[in-house]
Amino acid sequence: MCSSDLAKLQALAEQFMATNAARDEVTTTDSGLQYEVLEKGTGASPNAQSNVVTHYHGTLLDGTVFDSSIDRGQPAEFGVNQVISGWTEALQLMAVGDKWRIACPPHLAYGEQGAGDSIPPNTSLVFEIHLIDIKD
């Protein structure tokens, strides 16, 4: 990918994040992570060493789904510190039962390298995450 394409992707990501941040229901953290609470849970919150069970749906800015445990019909279990940094931050802010929509700027997602063929470099990602359980 040439540098002008990378710059266009970065500009698109910045534009999306700025527009999303202006929405009243969106909270932006110091790192740049943005989240919107869709459903409020009442359970405990995981820490960086926790293993969690989630259902999620991940999309590119154009709505293209690149990964979805919901579509697979099987919740995902993983360590909080084994995922992209945007997820690591969001999960530790969530309570069991919460359902959030998060927007990860490129530096909290896959950055300049992207991920395989499905996630280009300098791409913001949007996820709906339902924190189902903590398996410590």
N, CA, C and O atoms as a MOPAC input file, in Angstrom:
PM7 MOZYME 1SCF
protein

 N      0.85100 1    -1.17200 1     0.00000 1
 C      0.00000 1     0.00000 1     0.00000 1
 C      0.90000 1     1.24000 1     0.00000 1
 O      1.85100 1     1.32100 1     0.77700 1
 N      0.60100 1     2.18800 1    -0.86100 1
 C      1.45600 1     3.37100 1    -0.98200 1
 C      1.13800 1     4.37700 1     0.12400 1
 O      0.09600 1     4.30200 1     0.77600 1
 N      2.05600 1     5.31100 1     0.31500 1
 C      1.91800 1     6.26200 1     1.42400 1
 C      0.68700 1     7.15200 1     1.27800 1
 O      0.10700 1     7.55300 1     2.28700 1
 N      0.27400 1     7.47100 1     0.05700 1
 C     -0.92500 1     8.30400 1    -0.09700 1
 C     -2.17700 1     7.53700 1     0.32200 1
 O     -3.10100 1     8.12600 1     0.88300 1
 N     -2.22000 1     6.21500 1     0.05500 1
 C     -3.34600 1     5.39900 1     0.50800 1
 C     -3.37700 1     5.31000 1     2.03600 1
 O     -4.44100 1     5.37500 1     2.65000 1
 N     -2.19100 1     5.16000 1     2.63800 1
 C     -2.10700 1     5.11100 1     4.09500 1
 C     -2.57500 1     6.42400 1     4.69900 1
 O     -3.27400 1     6.42500 1     5.71200 1
 N     -2.19700 1     7.54200 1     4.09100 1
 C     -2.61400 1     8.85900 1     4.57500 1
 C     -4.12900 1     9.03100 1     4.45100 1
 O     -4.76300 1     9.61600 1     5.33000 1
 N     -4.70600 1     8.52500 1     3.36500 1
 C     -6.16500 1     8.60800 1     3.18900 1
 C     -6.88500 1     7.79900 1     4.26100 1
 O     -7.88300 1     8.25300 1     4.82200 1
 N     -6.38200 1     6.60800 1     4.54300 1
 C     -6.98900 1     5.78000 1     5.59000 1
 C     -6.88300 1     6.45200 1     6.95900 1
 O     -7.82600 1     6.41600 1     7.74900 1
 N     -5.74200 1     7.05600 1     7.22900 1
 C     -5.55300 1     7.76000 1     8.50200 1
 C     -6.51400 1     8.94400 1     8.60600 1
 O     -7.10200 1     9.17100 1     9.66300 1
 N     -6.67600 1     9.69600 1     7.52300 1
 C     -7.59300 1    10.84100 1     7.51700 1
 C     -9.03800 1    10.38300 1     7.72000 1
 O     -9.79800 1    11.02300 1     8.44600 1
 N     -9.41200 1     9.28100 1     7.08200 1
 C    -10.75300 1     8.73500 1     7.24000 1
 C    -10.99100 1     8.32300 1     8.69100 1
 O    -12.05500 1     8.58700 1     9.25100 1
 N    -10.00700 1     7.68100 1     9.28800 1
 C    -10.11000 1     7.25700 1    10.68600 1
 C    -10.26600 1     8.47700 1    11.59500 1
 O    -11.11400 1     8.47600 1    12.48800 1
 N     -9.46900 1     9.50300 1    11.38100 1
 C     -9.53200 1    10.71000 1    12.21300 1
 C    -10.88700 1    11.40100 1    12.06300 1
 O    -11.46500 1    11.86600 1    13.04500 1
 N    -11.38600 1    11.46400 1    10.83600 1
 C    -12.68400 1    12.09800 1    10.58900 1
 C    -13.79600 1    11.32900 1    11.30500 1
 O    -14.65200 1    11.93000 1    11.95400 1
 N    -13.77900 1    10.00000 1    11.18400 1
 C    -14.79400 1     9.18500 1    11.85300 1
 C    -14.74000 1     9.38500 1    13.36000 1
 O    -15.77500 1     9.59900 1    13.99100 1
 N    -13.54900 1     9.31800 1    13.94500 1
 C    -13.41300 1     9.42600 1    15.39500 1
 C    -13.89300 1    10.79600 1    15.88200 1
 O    -14.52600 1    10.88300 1    16.93300 1
 N    -13.60500 1    11.85100 1    15.14400 1
 C    -14.04800 1    13.20100 1    15.52500 1
 C    -15.57000 1    13.31400 1    15.46100 1
 O    -16.18800 1    13.87400 1    16.36600 1
 N    -16.17400 1    12.78800 1    14.40100 1
 C    -17.62900 1    12.83100 1    14.24900 1
 C    -18.30400 1    12.00400 1    15.33300 1
 O    -19.29500 1    12.43800 1    15.92100 1
 N    -17.77400 1    10.81600 1    15.59900 1
 C    -18.34600 1     9.93900 1    16.61900 1
 C    -18.23300 1    10.56900 1    18.00700 1
 O    -19.16600 1    10.48300 1    18.80600 1
 N    -17.10100 1    11.19700 1    18.29500 1
 C    -16.88200 1    11.81300 1    19.60400 1
 C    -17.88100 1    12.93400 1    19.88200 1
 O    -18.18100 1    13.21900 1    21.04200 1
 N    -18.39500 1    13.56600 1    18.84200 1
 C    -19.33400 1    14.68100 1    19.00500 1
 C    -20.73100 1    14.21700 1    19.41200 1
 O    -21.55600 1    15.03500 1    19.82000 1
 N    -21.00400 1    12.92300 1    19.30800 1
 C    -22.32200 1    12.39200 1    19.70100 1
 C    -22.43500 1    12.40300 1    21.22200 1
 O    -21.50500 1    11.99700 1    21.91800 1
 N    -23.57200 1    12.86700 1    21.74000 1
 C    -23.77400 1    13.00500 1    23.18900 1
 C    -23.61800 1    11.69300 1    23.94900 1
 O    -23.13900 1    11.69000 1    25.08300 1
 N    -24.01300 1    10.59400 1    23.34500 1
 C    -23.99300 1     9.31200 1    24.04700 1
 C    -22.61600 1     8.64300 1    24.06200 1
 O    -22.45800 1     7.57600 1    24.65600 1
 N    -21.62500 1     9.25300 1    23.42100 1
 C    -20.28900 1     8.66900 1    23.31900 1
 C    -19.34700 1     9.31400 1    24.34300 1
 O    -19.28800 1    10.53600 1    24.47600 1
 N    -18.61900 1     8.46100 1    25.05400 1
 C    -17.58200 1     8.89200 1    25.98900 1
 C    -16.22600 1     8.58800 1    25.35400 1
 O    -16.02400 1     7.50800 1    24.79800 1
 N    -15.30600 1     9.53700 1    25.43800 1
 C    -13.95400 1     9.34300 1    24.92100 1
 C    -12.97900 1     9.32300 1    26.09300 1
 O    -12.97100 1    10.23700 1    26.91700 1
 N    -12.16000 1     8.28200 1    26.16300 1
 C    -11.16900 1     8.16500 1    27.23800 1
 C     -9.90600 1     8.94300 1    26.86200 1
 O     -9.77000 1     9.42300 1    25.73600 1
 N     -8.99100 1     9.05900 1    27.81700 1
 C     -7.73500 1     9.77600 1    27.57200 1
 C     -6.92400 1     9.16400 1    26.44000 1
 O     -6.18900 1     9.87100 1    25.75000 1
 N     -7.05100 1     7.85800 1    26.24300 1
 C     -6.28000 1     7.16900 1    25.19200 1
 C     -6.86200 1     7.41300 1    23.79600 1
 O     -6.18300 1     7.21700 1    22.78800 1
 N     -8.13100 1     7.84200 1    23.74900 1
 C     -8.81400 1     8.02700 1    22.46900 1
 C     -9.87000 1     6.97700 1    22.19500 1
 O    -10.59700 1     7.08200 1    21.20700 1
 N     -9.97500 1     5.96100 1    23.05000 1
 C    -11.03600 1     4.96700 1    22.92300 1
 C    -12.37700 1     5.65700 1    23.10900 1
 O    -12.52500 1     6.51500 1    23.98000 1
 N    -13.34700 1     5.28400 1    22.29300 1
 C    -14.69400 1     5.82600 1    22.42900 1
 C    -15.65800 1     4.68500 1    22.72300 1
 O    -15.56000 1     3.60100 1    22.14700 1
 N    -16.60000 1     4.95500 1    23.63900 1
 C    -17.58800 1     3.91900 1    23.92200 1
 C    -18.96300 1     4.52600 1    24.16000 1
 O    -19.11200 1     5.67200 1    24.58400 1
 N    -19.95700 1     3.69900 1    23.86500 1
 C    -21.35400 1     4.04000 1    24.06900 1
 C    -21.99000 1     2.85900 1    24.79100 1
 O    -21.89200 1     1.72500 1    24.32300 1
 N    -22.63400 1     3.10800 1    25.91500 1
 C    -23.28000 1     2.04900 1    26.68000 1
 C    -24.64100 1     1.76900 1    26.05500 1
 O    -25.51100 1     2.64000 1    26.02300 1
 N    -24.82000 1     0.54500 1    25.55800 1
 C    -26.07900 1     0.13100 1    24.94800 1
 C    -26.99600 1    -0.54600 1    25.96600 1
 O    -28.21100 1    -0.34600 1    25.95000 1
 N    -26.40200 1    -1.34700 1    26.85200 1
 C    -27.11900 1    -2.00400 1    27.94200 1
 C    -26.21200 1    -2.00300 1    29.15500 1
 O    -25.00700 1    -2.23000 1    29.03700 1
 N    -26.78400 1    -1.75000 1    30.32000 1
 C    -26.00200 1    -1.66100 1    31.54500 1
 C    -26.09200 1    -2.96100 1    32.32600 1
 O    -27.18400 1    -3.43000 1    32.64900 1
 N    -24.93800 1    -3.53800 1    32.62700 1
 C    -24.88000 1    -4.73900 1    33.44800 1
 C    -24.69900 1    -4.37500 1    34.90600 1
 O    -24.56900 1    -3.20300 1    35.25800 1
 N    -24.69300 1    -5.39000 1    35.74600 1
 C    -24.55600 1    -5.15700 1    37.18300 1
 C    -23.46900 1    -6.02100 1    37.81400 1
 O    -23.30500 1    -6.02000 1    39.03400 1
 N    -22.73500 1    -6.74800 1    37.00300 1
 C    -21.73200 1    -7.66800 1    37.53400 1
 C    -20.40400 1    -6.99900 1    37.82200 1
 O    -20.27300 1    -5.77600 1    37.77600 1
 N    -19.42500 1    -7.83400 1    38.12100 1
 C    -18.06600 1    -7.38000 1    38.41400 1
 C    -17.37600 1    -6.93500 1    37.12300 1
 O    -17.84600 1    -7.21100 1    36.01900 1
 N    -16.25600 1    -6.24300 1    37.29300 1
 C    -15.43600 1    -5.82000 1    36.15300 1
 C    -14.15700 1    -6.64500 1    36.12100 1
 O    -13.56800 1    -6.91300 1    37.16800 1
 N    -13.72300 1    -7.04900 1    34.93600 1
 C    -12.47300 1    -7.81900 1    34.84200 1
 C    -11.25300 1    -6.92300 1    35.03600 1
 O    -11.34200 1    -5.69800 1    34.94200 1
 N    -10.11700 1    -7.55500 1    35.30600 1
 C     -8.84300 1    -6.83100 1    35.32100 1
 C     -7.98500 1    -7.36100 1    34.18000 1
 O     -8.41700 1    -8.23900 1    33.43200 1
 N     -6.78700 1    -6.83900 1    34.04400 1
 C     -5.91900 1    -7.19700 1    32.91600 1
 C     -5.56400 1    -8.68100 1    32.90100 1
 O     -5.26300 1    -9.22400 1    31.83900 1
 N     -5.59300 1    -9.34700 1    34.05200 1
 C     -5.24000 1   -10.77100 1    34.12200 1
 C     -6.46000 1   -11.68400 1    33.98600 1
 O     -6.31300 1   -12.90600 1    33.97700 1
 N     -7.64600 1   -11.11500 1    33.88300 1
 C     -8.87500 1   -11.91500 1    33.79900 1
 C     -9.01900 1   -12.58900 1    32.44400 1
 O     -8.49700 1   -12.12100 1    31.43200 1
 N     -9.73400 1   -13.69000 1    32.45500 1
 C    -10.24100 1   -14.31100 1    31.23300 1
 C    -11.72800 1   -13.98000 1    31.17300 1
 O    -12.42900 1   -14.05600 1    32.18200 1
 N    -12.19900 1   -13.61700 1    30.00000 1
 C    -13.59000 1   -13.19800 1    29.85700 1
 C    -14.28500 1   -13.99000 1    28.76200 1
 O    -13.64800 1   -14.57100 1    27.88400 1
 N    -15.61200 1   -13.99600 1    28.83900 1
 C    -16.46100 1   -14.57800 1    27.80300 1
 C    -17.27400 1   -13.42600 1    27.23200 1
 O    -17.95500 1   -12.70900 1    27.96500 1
 N    -17.19500 1   -13.25400 1    25.91500 1
 C    -17.90900 1   -12.16100 1    25.26400 1
 C    -18.60500 1   -12.65100 1    24.00000 1
 O    -18.24400 1   -13.67000 1    23.41000 1
 N    -19.59700 1   -11.89700 1    23.61800 1
 C    -20.14600 1   -11.98300 1    22.26900 1
 C    -19.81200 1   -10.64100 1    21.64000 1
 O    -19.94500 1    -9.60600 1    22.29300 1
 N    -19.38400 1   -10.63700 1    20.39200 1
 C    -19.00300 1    -9.37200 1    19.76300 1
 C    -19.25300 1    -9.41900 1    18.26800 1
 O    -19.43400 1   -10.47400 1    17.66000 1
 N    -19.25400 1    -8.23000 1    17.71400 1
 C    -19.44900 1    -8.03300 1    16.27600 1
 C    -18.49900 1    -6.90100 1    15.89100 1
 O    -18.65500 1    -5.77900 1    16.37300 1
 N    -17.51800 1    -7.17800 1    15.03100 1
 C    -16.53000 1    -6.17200 1    14.64200 1
 C    -16.68700 1    -5.74300 1    13.19900 1
 O    -16.81700 1    -6.57700 1    12.30300 1
 N    -16.67600 1    -4.42400 1    12.97500 1
 C    -16.84100 1    -3.90200 1    11.62000 1
 C    -15.80000 1    -2.83700 1    11.29100 1
 O    -15.23600 1    -2.17800 1    12.16500 1
 N    -15.57700 1    -2.70700 1     9.99500 1
 C    -14.80900 1    -1.57500 1     9.47900 1
 C    -15.74700 1    -0.36700 1     9.45000 1
 O    -16.94300 1    -0.50600 1     9.70800 1
 N    -15.22100 1     0.79700 1     9.14400 1
 C    -16.03300 1     2.01400 1     9.14600 1
 C    -17.15100 1     1.98500 1     8.11000 1
 O    -18.16700 1     2.65900 1     8.28000 1
 N    -16.97600 1     1.21600 1     7.04400 1
 C    -18.02200 1     1.12900 1     6.01800 1
 C    -19.08900 1     0.07900 1     6.35400 1
 O    -19.98800 1    -0.17800 1     5.55400 1
 N    -18.97900 1    -0.52200 1     7.54400 1
 C    -19.95300 1    -1.51700 1     7.97500 1
 C    -19.59700 1    -2.95200 1     7.63300 1
 O    -20.31500 1    -3.87400 1     8.02100 1
 N    -18.49600 1    -3.15800 1     6.91100 1
 C    -18.06000 1    -4.51100 1     6.56800 1
 C    -17.69700 1    -5.28000 1     7.83800 1
 O    -16.85600 1    -4.83400 1     8.61800 1
 N    -18.32500 1    -6.42400 1     8.04100 1
 C    -18.03500 1    -7.27000 1     9.19900 1
 C    -16.74600 1    -8.04600 1     8.91900 1
 O    -16.63100 1    -8.73400 1     7.90400 1
 N    -15.77700 1    -7.92700 1     9.83500 1
 C    -14.53300 1    -8.69500 1     9.66700 1
 C    -14.42600 1    -9.82300 1    10.67700 1
 O    -13.62500 1   -10.73900 1    10.49300 1
 N    -15.22200 1    -9.77400 1    11.74400 1
 C    -15.20400 1   -10.85600 1    12.72600 1
 C    -16.45400 1   -10.73600 1    13.58700 1
 O    -16.86000 1    -9.63000 1    13.94400 1
 N    -17.06200 1   -11.86200 1    13.92100 1
 C    -18.27700 1   -11.82400 1    14.73000 1
 C    -18.51100 1   -13.16200 1    15.41600 1
 O    -18.77900 1   -14.17000 1    14.76200 1
 N    -18.40500 1   -13.15900 1    16.74300 1
 C    -18.76400 1   -14.37000 1    17.49000 1
 C    -20.27300 1   -14.60000 1    17.39600 1
 O    -20.73600 1   -15.73800 1    17.47300 1
 N    -21.02700 1   -13.53300 1    17.23100 1
 C    -22.48200 1   -13.64300 1    17.10500 1
 C    -22.82600 1   -14.42000 1    15.83900 1
 O    -23.65900 1   -15.32600 1    15.87200 1
 N    -22.18600 1   -14.06700 1    14.71800 1
 C    -22.43600 1   -14.77900 1    13.45900 1
 C    -22.02000 1   -16.24900 1    13.55500 1
 O    -22.64500 1   -17.11300 1    12.94000 1
 N    -20.97000 1   -16.53200 1    14.32400 1
 C    -20.51900 1   -17.91300 1    14.50700 1
 C    -21.40900 1   -18.67100 1    15.48000 1
 O    -21.38200 1   -19.90100 1    15.52000 1
 N    -22.21100 1   -17.93100 1    16.27800 1
 C    -23.09700 1   -18.56100 1    17.24300 1
 C    -22.38000 1   -19.13900 1    18.44300 1
 O    -22.90900 1   -20.01500 1    19.12700 1
 N    -21.17100 1   -18.64900 1    18.70300 1
 C    -20.35600 1   -19.17900 1    19.79700 1
 C    -19.63400 1   -18.03200 1    20.49100 1
 O    -18.81700 1   -17.36100 1    19.86000 1
 N    -19.91000 1   -17.78300 1    21.78300 1
 C    -19.16900 1   -16.73500 1    22.48300 1
 C    -17.66600 1   -17.02600 1    22.45500 1
 O    -17.23900 1   -18.17500 1    22.34300 1
 N    -16.89000 1   -15.96900 1    22.55900 1
 C    -15.42500 1   -16.08800 1    22.55300 1
 C    -14.90200 1   -15.96000 1    23.97900 1
 O    -15.38100 1   -15.13000 1    24.75300 1
 N    -13.91600 1   -16.78800 1    24.32100 1
 C    -13.25600 1   -16.70600 1    25.62200 1
 C    -11.78000 1   -16.42200 1    25.39200 1
 O    -11.12800 1   -17.08800 1    24.58800 1
 N    -11.25400 1   -15.42100 1    26.10700 1
 C     -9.85300 1   -15.03400 1    25.93800 1
 C     -9.41000 1   -14.19200 1    27.12700 1
 O    -10.22500 1   -13.74700 1    27.93500 1
 N     -8.10100 1   -13.98400 1    27.21300 1
 C     -7.53800 1   -13.12900 1    28.25000 1
 C     -7.68700 1   -11.65700 1    27.88400 1
 O     -7.51000 1   -11.27500 1    26.72700 1
 N     -8.01200 1   -10.84000 1    28.87500 1
 C     -8.18300 1    -9.39700 1    28.65300 1
 C     -6.91800 1    -8.78500 1    28.05200 1
 O     -7.00100 1    -7.86000 1    27.24400 1
 N     -5.75900 1    -9.29200 1    28.43600 1
 C     -4.50100 1    -8.73900 1    27.92000 1
 C     -4.01200 1    -9.44400 1    26.65200 1
 O     -2.85900 1    -9.26600 1    26.25800 1
 N     -4.86900 1   -10.24100 1    26.00900 1
 C     -4.48400 1   -10.97200 1    24.79400 1
 C     -5.14600 1   -10.40800 1    23.54100 1
 O     -5.11500 1   -11.03900 1    22.48400 1
 N     -5.73900 1    -9.23500 1    23.65200 1
 C     -6.47300 1    -8.64200 1    22.53400 1
 C     -5.91000 1    -7.25200 1    22.23600 1
 O     -5.00200 1    -6.78600 1    22.92500 1
 N     -6.44700 1    -6.59600 1    21.21300 1
 C     -5.96100 1    -5.25000 1    20.88700 1
 C     -6.14900 1    -4.33000 1    22.09200 1
 O     -7.02700 1    -4.56200 1    22.92300 1
 N     -5.33600 1    -3.30000 1    22.18700 1
 C     -5.33400 1    -2.44900 1    23.38100 1
 C     -6.66500 1    -1.73200 1    23.59200 1
 O     -7.02500 1    -1.44800 1    24.73400 1
 N     -7.40100 1    -1.43200 1    22.53200 1
 C     -8.71800 1    -0.82000 1    22.69500 1
 C     -9.66900 1    -1.73800 1    23.45400 1
 O    -10.43400 1    -1.28400 1    24.30500 1
 N     -9.62000 1    -3.02500 1    23.14300 1
 C    -10.43800 1    -4.01100 1    23.85900 1
 C     -9.97700 1    -4.15200 1    25.30300 1
 O    -10.80100 1    -4.19000 1    26.21600 1
 N     -8.66900 1    -4.22900 1    25.51600 1
 C     -8.13600 1    -4.38700 1    26.87100 1
 C     -8.63300 1    -3.25300 1    27.76200 1
 O     -9.05100 1    -3.48200 1    28.89700 1
 N     -8.58300 1    -2.03200 1    27.23900 1
 C     -9.05500 1    -0.87700 1    28.00600 1
 C    -10.56100 1    -0.95100 1    28.24200 1
 O    -11.01700 1    -0.78300 1    29.37300 1
 N    -11.32900 1    -1.19900 1    27.19700 1
 C    -12.78500 1    -1.20800 1    27.31000 1
 C    -13.26600 1    -2.29000 1    28.27700 1
 O    -14.11700 1    -2.02800 1    29.12700 1
 N    -12.73100 1    -3.49000 1    28.15200 1
 C    -13.19600 1    -4.59400 1    28.99700 1
 C    -13.02400 1    -4.29100 1    30.47500 1
 O    -13.86300 1    -4.68100 1    31.28600 1
 N    -11.94900 1    -3.60200 1    30.83700 1
 C    -11.70100 1    -3.30500 1    32.24500 1
 C    -12.61300 1    -2.19100 1    32.77100 1
 O    -12.71400 1    -1.99100 1    33.98200 1
 N    -13.27300 1    -1.47100 1    31.86700 1
 C    -14.24800 1    -0.44800 1    32.25200 1
 C    -15.66500 1    -1.01700 1    32.32600 1
 O    -16.55700 1    -0.41100 1    32.91900 1
 N    -15.85500 1    -2.17200 1    31.72400 1
 C    -17.17800 1    -2.78300 1    31.63000 1
 C    -17.49700 1    -3.63200 1    32.86500 1
 O    -16.60000 1    -4.04500 1    33.60100 1
 N    -18.78500 1    -3.88100 1    33.07200 1
 C    -19.25900 1    -4.81300 1    34.09700 1
 C    -19.93400 1    -5.97500 1    33.38100 1
 O    -20.46000 1    -5.81300 1    32.28000 1
 N    -19.91900 1    -7.14500 1    34.01100 1
 C    -20.59900 1    -8.29800 1    33.43000 1
 C    -22.05500 1    -7.90900 1    33.16900 1
 O    -22.73500 1    -7.36000 1    34.03500 1
 N    -22.50400 1    -8.20700 1    31.96900 1
 C    -23.85200 1    -7.85300 1    31.54400 1
 C    -23.88600 1    -6.62000 1    30.66000 1
 O    -24.86500 1    -6.39700 1    29.94800 1
 N    -22.82000 1    -5.80800 1    30.69400 1
 C    -22.76600 1    -4.62400 1    29.83800 1
 C    -22.71800 1    -5.00700 1    28.36900 1
 O    -22.11700 1    -6.01300 1    27.99100 1
 N    -23.35900 1    -4.19400 1    27.55500 1
 C    -23.21600 1    -4.27200 1    26.10800 1
 C    -22.83400 1    -2.86400 1    25.65700 1
 O    -23.57500 1    -1.90500 1    25.87500 1
 N    -21.67200 1    -2.75800 1    25.02900 1
 C    -21.14600 1    -1.46400 1    24.58500 1
 C    -20.85300 1    -1.49500 1    23.09500 1
 O    -20.59300 1    -2.54900 1    22.51600 1
 N    -20.90000 1    -0.32800 1    22.49500 1
 C    -20.34200 1    -0.13000 1    21.15600 1
 C    -19.07700 1     0.69500 1    21.36800 1
 O    -19.12200 1     1.79600 1    21.91700 1
 N    -17.94900 1     0.14500 1    20.92500 1
 C    -16.69000 1     0.87900 1    21.06300 1
 C    -16.13100 1     1.21600 1    19.68800 1
 O    -16.34600 1     0.49700 1    18.71200 1
 N    -15.41300 1     2.32100 1    19.64000 1
 C    -14.68500 1     2.71900 1    18.43800 1
 C    -13.22200 1     2.83900 1    18.82900 1
 O    -12.85900 1     3.61200 1    19.71500 1
 N    -12.39200 1     2.06300 1    18.15500 1
 C    -10.95800 1     2.05600 1    18.42800 1
 C    -10.23000 1     2.82300 1    17.33200 1
 O    -10.29500 1     2.43700 1    16.16500 1
 N     -9.53500 1     3.90700 1    17.68800 1
 C     -8.70200 1     4.55900 1    16.67900 1
 C     -7.57000 1     3.60800 1    16.27700 1
 O     -7.28100 1     2.65600 1    17.00100 1
 N     -6.93600 1     3.85600 1    15.14300 1
 C     -5.91700 1     2.91000 1    14.66300 1
 C     -4.86800 1     2.52700 1    15.70100 1
 O     -4.48400 1     1.36000 1    15.77600 1
 N     -4.39400 1     3.48400 1    16.50500 1
 C     -3.32100 1     3.16400 1    17.46200 1
 C     -3.79300 1     2.23800 1    18.58300 1
 O     -2.96600 1     1.66400 1    19.29200 1
 N     -5.11100 1     2.08300 1    18.75400 1
 C     -5.64200 1     1.13800 1    19.74300 1
 C     -6.17200 1    -0.13300 1    19.08400 1
 O     -6.70300 1    -1.01800 1    19.75500 1
 N     -6.02200 1    -0.21000 1    17.76200 1
 C     -6.46000 1    -1.38700 1    17.00300 1
 C     -5.21000 1    -2.07500 1    16.44000 1
 O     -4.39400 1    -2.59300 1    17.20300 1
 N     -5.05900 1    -2.08300 1    15.12500 1
 C     -3.91600 1    -2.77300 1    14.51100 1
 C     -2.89400 1    -1.81700 1    13.90800 1
 O     -1.93900 1    -2.25500 1    13.26600 1
 N     -3.08900 1    -0.49900 1    14.11200 1
 C     -2.09600 1     0.49900 1    13.75200 1
 C     -1.70500 1     0.50000 1    12.29500 1
 O     -2.51200 1     0.22000 1    11.40900 1
 N     -0.45600 1     0.81900 1    12.06900 1
 C      0.07400 1     0.96000 1    10.70600 1
 C      0.25000 1    -0.36700 1     9.99400 1
 O      0.38000 1    -0.38600 1     8.77000 1
 N      0.25800 1    -1.48300 1    10.72000 1
 C      0.45200 1    -2.77500 1    10.06600 1
 C     -0.84600 1    -3.40900 1     9.58500 1
 O     -0.82100 1    -4.24600 1     8.68300 1
 N     -2.01000 1    -3.01700 1    10.18200 1
 C     -3.25400 1    -3.68000 1     9.81000 1
 C     -3.23800 1    -5.12200 1    10.30500 1
 O     -2.38800 1    -5.51000 1    11.10600 1
 N     -4.19100 1    -5.90900 1     9.81300 1
 C     -4.26300 1    -7.31700 1    10.21600 1
 C     -4.73500 1    -8.15500 1     9.03600 1
 O     -5.91600 1    -8.16100 1     8.69000 1
 N     -3.80500 1    -8.85000 1     8.43700 1
 C     -4.14300 1    -9.73000 1     7.32100 1
 C     -4.76900 1    -8.98600 1     6.16100 1
 O     -4.48700 1    -7.80900 1     5.93700 1
 N     -5.62000 1    -9.68100 1     5.42600 1
 C     -6.27900 1    -9.08000 1     4.27200 1
 C     -7.54300 1    -8.32300 1     4.64900 1
 O     -8.04800 1    -7.53100 1     3.85400 1
 N     -8.06400 1    -8.55700 1     5.85700 1
 C     -9.38200 1    -7.99900 1     6.18500 1
 C     -9.35000 1    -6.63500 1     6.86700 1
 O    -10.34200 1    -5.90700 1     6.82400 1
 N     -8.22000 1    -6.27100 1     7.50100 1
 C     -8.14700 1    -4.98500 1     8.19500 1
 C     -6.95900 1    -4.19600 1     7.65600 1
 O     -5.80900 1    -4.52200 1     7.94900 1
 N     -7.23800 1    -3.15300 1     6.86700 1
 C     -6.15900 1    -2.34700 1     6.30100 1
 C     -5.39800 1    -1.58100 1     7.38900 1
 O     -5.90600 1    -1.41600 1     8.49800 1
 N     -4.19200 1    -1.11600 1     7.07900 1
 C     -3.44900 1    -0.26900 1     8.01300 1
 C     -4.22200 1     1.02400 1     8.31400 1
 O     -5.08100 1     1.43800 1     7.53500 1
 N     -3.90500 1     1.65100 1     9.44900 1
 C     -4.46800 1     2.95700 1     9.82700 1
 C     -5.99000 1     2.97200 1     9.81800 1
 O     -6.59900 1     3.95100 1     9.38800 1
 N     -6.60500 1     1.89400 1    10.28800 1
 C     -8.05400 1     1.76500 1    10.24600 1
 C     -8.64600 1     1.80100 1    11.64900 1
 O     -8.19600 1     1.08800 1    12.54600 1
 N     -9.66400 1     2.64300 1    11.82400 1
 C    -10.46300 1     2.60700 1    13.04500 1
 C    -11.42000 1     1.42500 1    12.93600 1
 O    -11.89300 1     1.08900 1    11.85100 1
 N    -11.69500 1     0.80600 1    14.06900 1
 C    -12.59300 1    -0.34800 1    14.09900 1
 C    -13.73400 1    -0.08900 1    15.06800 1
 O    -13.55800 1     0.59400 1    16.07700 1
 N    -14.90600 1    -0.63500 1    14.76000 1
 C    -16.08300 1    -0.50000 1    15.61100 1
 C    -16.51300 1    -1.89500 1    16.04500 1
 O    -16.61300 1    -2.81200 1    15.23000 1
 N    -16.76300 1    -2.03700 1    17.33300 1
 C    -17.19900 1    -3.32000 1    17.88600 1
 C    -18.43300 1    -3.11600 1    18.75400 1
 O    -18.54500 1    -2.11400 1    19.46100 1
 N    -19.34200 1    -4.05700 1    18.69800 1
 C    -20.35200 1    -4.19100 1    19.73400 1
 C    -19.89300 1    -5.36300 1    20.58100 1
 O    -19.66300 1    -6.46000 1    20.07400 1
 N    -19.76400 1    -5.11900 1    21.87700 1
 C    -19.25200 1    -6.12900 1    22.80300 1
 C    -20.26000 1    -6.34700 1    23.91900 1
 O    -20.73000 1    -5.39400 1    24.54100 1
 N    -20.58800 1    -7.61400 1    24.16700 1
 C    -21.41800 1    -7.98700 1    25.31500 1
 C    -20.53000 1    -8.80600 1    26.23600 1
 O    -20.10700 1    -9.90700 1    25.88500 1
 N    -20.24900 1    -8.26600 1    27.41200 1
 C    -19.42600 1    -8.98100 1    28.40200 1
 C    -20.33100 1    -9.95100 1    29.15800 1
 O    -21.15600 1    -9.54100 1    29.97500 1
 N    -20.16900 1   -11.22100 1    28.87800 1
 C    -21.05500 1   -12.26100 1    29.41500 1
 C    -20.58900 1   -12.76100 1    30.77200 1
 O    -21.40300 1   -12.95800 1    31.67500 1
 N    -19.27400 1   -12.96900 1    30.92400 1
 C    -18.78300 1   -13.58700 1    32.16200 1
 C    -17.29900 1   -13.32900 1    32.32400 1
 O    -16.59500 1   -13.02900 1    31.36000 1
 N    -16.83700 1   -13.45000 1    33.55300 1
 C    -15.40900 1   -13.41600 1    33.88100 1
 C    -15.03800 1   -14.79200 1    34.37700 1
 O    -15.67900 1   -15.31700 1    35.28700 1
 N    -13.99500 1   -15.39400 1    33.78400 1
 C    -13.53800 1   -16.74400 1    34.15500 1
 C    -12.14400 1   -16.62400 1    34.75100 1
 O    -11.16200 1   -16.91700 1    34.06900 1
 N    -12.03200 1   -16.20300 1    36.00100 1
 C    -10.70800 1   -16.03500 1    36.60900 1
 C    -10.13300 1   -17.32500 1    37.13800 1
 O     -9.02600 1   -17.33300 1    37.67600 1

